[in-house]
Amino acid sequence: MGPHSVYIPKFTRGEKSEHGDEEMQDIDESSPVIQMFRGFQHELDQRHDKYERIVKLSRDITIESKRAIFLLHRVNNPTENADMLQQTEEKLSTLENTKFREVAKELVNTDPFQFLRAYSPGLQEYIEAVTFYTFLKDNKLLPLSDVQARLTFKQMEATNIDQADTDLSENKQDPMEQSETDNSSIENESSVDNLVVLVPPSEYILGVADLTGEMMRRAINSVGSGDLERPFDICSFLQDIEAAYASLGNANREVNRKLYTLRQSLRKVETACYTLRVRGSEVPKHMLIDMISKPSMSQLNVEDQDVLEDD
């Protein structure tokens, strides 16, 4: 080597074979370091698999919640359409006892906030559906404590439902996989009193914010069905929600975005109520829905006009 040469040790993966490929050297599996990293690998794989399972359940929850909302929009009068409300309650109850129970089982003995982003979309959609159902049925907003109570399953109840699901699927699953599933289920559930899907206040706030869009559609559809008093009730309800959300201040980006959408929905309902109050006696009822559903530029606020000019 020359005076300025630097010795660099060669760390090769192994000898080259006759085909030019490197051959991996044997790893000493008995080494404590190797065993430690094997444990890390197994833990991370389990966590990723659990995350993906929860994401799939969240997608199913979102779909079923949207179906419940679509069914609720067909309810013109809660008294006359009590059967539709009953169907919605059954859909929500089935959703809770199947998909949400599976999510609760996945969250046993784990920090639920680690997997909150996995089931957050489905949870928000469910909150939107169950609060919409409660408003149509009881004319009130379902509180957070009641939402959490619906997603808390007693140990005995969860065990009985698991036994029923096992009996239904015993012919569809491999016996070895079925045994492993049963053992893990028994081990997880025996260590807790209740199975719980955590509902953080932030998720409840975002779910109720989505409810305002459905309430706006409900108000406009009520005019088309001839119920001219319902928009005023919904307008008062949305004004109370908007005042509560405005008191939160600059919470985070997601809340601010949904607050902007909430105010747009409130503005449309207020415009509809204004039209009904001022011109309701001048325009036939069958034409009111056309007037309400076509806002003019004068009904937009300055912020909306700035957005249109920028575009």
C-alpha positions, 0 to 999 in steps of 0.5 A: 500500500502507498503512503496515503492508502487506507486499509478498509476491511472487507465484510462479505456476505459469503463466498461466491458460487460458480454462478457468481451469486453470493452464498449466505453464511449460516446464522447462529440462531442460538446467539442472544442478539439474533434471538432478540431481533427474531423476537422484534420481527415476530412482534412487528409482523403481528402488529402489522397483521393486526393493523391490516385486520382492523383496517378491513373491519373498518371498511366493512363498518363504513359500508354498513353505516352508510347503508343505515344512513341511506335507509334513514333518509327514507324516513319521512315521519318517524311515527308512520315509518317506525318499521324503517327505524326498527330496521335501522336499529337492527342493522346498527345492533348487528354491526355492533355485535359483529364487526365492532366486537371483532375490533374490540377483540383485536384491541384486547391487551393493547394500547388502542391509540396505536390502532386508532387510525386503523378504525377511525374512518369506520368509527366516525361513519358509525357515529354519524349513523347512530346519532342520525338515527337517535335524532330522528327517533328521539329528536336529540343528540346522542351523547358520547357516553351512550356511544361508548356504552353501545361499543362496550361488550360484557364478557359473558355476552361476547363469549356467547356470541363467539360460540355462535360464530364458531358453530356457524363457521366450523365447516368453513375454516381449517381445523388447525386455524380454528383451534388457534383462533379459539385458543387466542380468543379464550386467552384474550377474553379471559384476561379482561372483564369487558370488550371495549372499542375506545371512542375518544372525544376527538372521534366523537367530535369529528363524527358529529361534524359529519352528521350536520351534512346529513341533517342539511339533506334531511332539512331540504328533503323535508321541504320536498315532502311537505314538512315545512316545520322540520327545517326550522327544528334542524336549523336550531339544532345545527346552530347549537352545534356550530356554537359548540364547535366554534368554542373549541377554537383552533383545535386541529386541521381536521376539526377546522376543515369539518367546521367549515363544512358544518357552516356551509351546511348551516348556511344552506339550512338558514337560507331554506328557512329564510325562503320558507318564512319570507316567500313561503306564502307566495310560492306554491309548495311544489316549487319551494324545493326548486328555490331552496336547492338553487342558491344564488351568488348573493347568498354566498358569504365573502369567504366563498366569493374569495374562493371562487375568484381564486379559482 
